[in-house]
Amino acid sequence: MKNSRTLTADVQIPYLGFGTYLIANDDVVAPVRAAIAAGYRHIDTAEGYENEAGVGAGIKQALESEGLARNELFVTTKLWPGNTAWGQTAKTTESTVTSLDESLRRLGLSYVDLYLIHAPFEREQRLAQWRGLVELKRQGKARAIGVSNFSVKHIEELKAAGLPLPDANQIELHPWSQKTALVRYLEDNRITPIAYSSLVPLSTWRTAEGHASAKTDQMKADGAQADTPFKVMARKYGVSEAQVLLRWAIQKGYPVLPKSTSPDRIRKNADLFGFALDEGDMAAIAKMDRGDGVAWPMGDPTKAA
Ligand SMILES: NC(=O)c1ccc[n+]([C@@H]2O[C@H](COP(=O)([O-])OP(=O)(O)OC[C@H]3O[C@@H](n4cnc5c(N)ncnc54)[C@H](OP(=O)(O)O)[C@@H]3O)[C@@H](O)[C@H]2O)c1
């Protein structure tokens, strides 16, 4: 299969991206460098991760050491929209536009390949923020624009206002949260689904202190079993469980964003194009859906009012 997917007429998005959530600014330089050296050409960060400066430093160092040009790398960042329910100020069109300027300054870049609204929290300001992203695309500061954690209802709001549709929607997608109706809607509307938290079913997913999630005790127990279906498949293909989960996503057409701070896992998670899950395994995984996502400790944000 190809290693990238068409995002817009001018922009290809690499299937393999590197996630940086929960890697602190001071710690993120080395993993970003390691990822780019291992072949990742797509890096995902966000204003809300408070690590854009470190991500930018890692990108700069890796471009030099790997002899790459900026246009060989795909970089995503996200607007933190503000959440009044959490005592924050909601961004307006104007503060959305200046937010990307600040992200670019921290990243040390003149443009990003994709700019996303991180979540649909701000009902009163959703359209205003989207207008800001449309303006940023017009200015060339974001080559493509999209949303994250938006449901069909949230995207229909944009459509009803006569605004251009997003190029992508980054959502929690893995065998335990397949969101089939939302994905069908996205594909029908030419919106690329980007998968985050692909590795939720692993027993090792976010076990570090403070890396909270809404994963249930049942899920934790199931992930720790000696013979999970993913372990069985991993043995069959001679790969890791993580590779099975990531390969499932890209075979479905979803770019993935595995995060790791381990150089060995970073390298192995990138090895996705030398094997394929057979039809029987894809059909077996299709039956494993358990519903809503678990990456956000306070509940699946696609459910936002
Ligand atoms: N838009 C959103 O709202 C949103 C929400 C969540 C995530 N994201 C994006 O998506 C990215 C990925 O999601 P995520 O960080 O939630 O989780 P993930 O990438 O699915 O999983 C990361 C977890 O799995 C472990 N891990 C990684 N590779 C492994 C391997 N080969 N074997 C065993 N364990 C492994 C990591 O530990 P080690 O680091 O110790 O290896 C970490 O605990 C994020 O970093 C972020 O960029 C976006």
The ligand as an SDF file (V2000), in Angstrom:
LIG
                    3D

 48 52  0  0  0  0  0  0  0  0999 V2000
   -6.7790   15.0370   19.4110 N   0  0  0  0  0  0  0  0  0  0  0  0
   -6.8630   14.4900   20.6000 C   0  0  0  0  0  0  0  0  0  0  0  0
   -7.7610   14.7920   21.3990 O   0  0  0  0  0  0  0  0  0  0  0  0
   -5.8410   13.4570   20.9910 C   0  0  0  0  0  0  0  0  0  0  0  0
   -6.0570   12.6800   22.1340 C   0  0  0  0  0  0  0  0  0  0  0  0
   -5.1070   11.7050   22.4420 C   0  0  0  0  0  0  0  0  0  0  0  0
   -3.9970   11.5330   21.6270 C   0  0  0  0  0  0  0  0  0  0  0  0
   -3.7950   12.3350   20.5430 N   0  0  0  0  0  0  0  0  0  0  0  0
   -2.5850   12.2150   19.6920 C   0  0  0  0  0  0  0  0  0  0  0  0
   -2.3900   10.8470   19.3540 O   0  0  0  0  0  0  0  0  0  0  0  0
   -1.1410   10.4180   19.8850 C   0  0  0  0  0  0  0  0  0  0  0  0
   -1.2120    8.9530   20.2810 C   0  0  0  0  0  0  0  0  0  0  0  0
   -2.1750    8.7350   21.2930 O   0  0  0  0  0  0  0  0  0  0  0  0
   -1.7650    8.3920   22.8040 P   0  0  0  0  0  0  0  0  0  0  0  0
   -0.5150    9.1300   23.1460 O   0  0  0  0  0  0  0  0  0  0  0  0
   -2.9810    8.5970   23.5970 O   0  0  0  0  0  0  0  0  0  0  0  0
   -1.5090    6.8290   22.8180 O   0  0  0  0  0  0  0  0  0  0  0  0
   -0.8120    5.7380   21.8920 P   0  0  0  0  0  0  0  0  0  0  0  0
    0.1970    6.3020   20.9980 O   0  0  0  0  0  0  0  0  0  0  0  0
   -1.9070    4.9060   21.3540 O   0  0  0  0  0  0  0  0  0  0  0  0
   -0.0800    4.8700   23.0350 O   0  0  0  0  0  0  0  0  0  0  0  0
    0.9760    5.3980   23.8070 C   0  0  0  0  0  0  0  0  0  0  0  0
    1.1860    4.4790   24.9960 C   0  0  0  0  0  0  0  0  0  0  0  0
    1.5390    3.1670   24.5560 O   0  0  0  0  0  0  0  0  0  0  0  0
    2.8800    2.8430   24.9780 C   0  0  0  0  0  0  0  0  0  0  0  0
    3.5240    2.2190   23.8070 N   0  0  0  0  0  0  0  0  0  0  0  0
    3.9290    2.8210   22.6690 C   0  0  0  0  0  0  0  0  0  0  0  0
    4.4580    1.9200   21.8020 N   0  0  0  0  0  0  0  0  0  0  0  0
    4.3790    0.7130   22.4140 C   0  0  0  0  0  0  0  0  0  0  0  0
    4.7820   -0.5990   22.0250 C   0  0  0  0  0  0  0  0  0  0  0  0
    5.3380   -0.8390   20.8430 N   0  0  0  0  0  0  0  0  0  0  0  0
    4.5570   -1.6050   22.8950 N   0  0  0  0  0  0  0  0  0  0  0  0
    3.9850   -1.3770   24.0990 C   0  0  0  0  0  0  0  0  0  0  0  0
    3.5850   -0.1600   24.5220 N   0  0  0  0  0  0  0  0  0  0  0  0
    3.7850    0.8870   23.6800 C   0  0  0  0  0  0  0  0  0  0  0  0
    3.5060    4.1560   25.3740 C   0  0  0  0  0  0  0  0  0  0  0  0
    4.4520    4.0010   26.3930 O   0  0  0  0  0  0  0  0  0  0  0  0
    6.0140    4.4910   26.1940 P   0  0  0  0  0  0  0  0  0  0  0  0
    6.0140    5.9460   25.8640 O   0  0  0  0  0  0  0  0  0  0  0  0
    6.6000    4.1860   27.5380 O   0  0  0  0  0  0  0  0  0  0  0  0
    6.5690    3.6240   25.0890 O   0  0  0  0  0  0  0  0  0  0  0  0
    2.3030    4.9400   25.9050 C   0  0  0  0  0  0  0  0  0  0  0  0
    1.9800    4.5570   27.2210 O   0  0  0  0  0  0  0  0  0  0  0  0
   -0.8660   11.3840   21.0250 C   0  0  0  0  0  0  0  0  0  0  0  0
    0.4750   11.3750   21.4560 O   0  0  0  0  0  0  0  0  0  0  0  0
   -1.3160   12.6840   20.4110 C   0  0  0  0  0  0  0  0  0  0  0  0
   -0.3520   13.1750   19.5030 O   0  0  0  0  0  0  0  0  0  0  0  0
   -4.7270   13.2690   20.2120 C   0  0  0  0  0  0  0  0  0  0  0  0
  1  2  1  0
  2  3  2  0
  2  4  1  0
  4  5  1  0
  4 48  2  0
  5  6  2  0
  6  7  1  0
  7  8  2  0
  8  9  1  0
  8 48  1  0
  9 10  1  0
  9 46  1  0
 10 11  1  0
 11 12  1  0
 11 44  1  0
 12 13  1  0
 13 14  1  0
 14 15  2  0
 14 16  1  0
 14 17  1  0
 17 18  1  0
 18 19  2  0
 18 20  1  0
 18 21  1  0
 21 22  1  0
 22 23  1  0
 23 24  1  0
 23 42  1  0
 24 25  1  0
 25 26  1  0
 25 36  1  0
 26 27  1  0
 26 35  1  0
 27 28  2  0
 28 29  1  0
 29 30  1  0
 29 35  2  0
 30 31  1  0
 30 32  2  0
 32 33  1  0
 33 34  2  0
 34 35  1  0
 36 37  1  0
 36 42  1  0
 37 38  1  0
 38 39  2  0
 38 40  1  0
 38 41  1  0
 42 43  1  0
 44 45  1  0
 44 46  1  0
 46 47  1  0
M  CHG  2   8   1  16  -1
M  END
$$$$
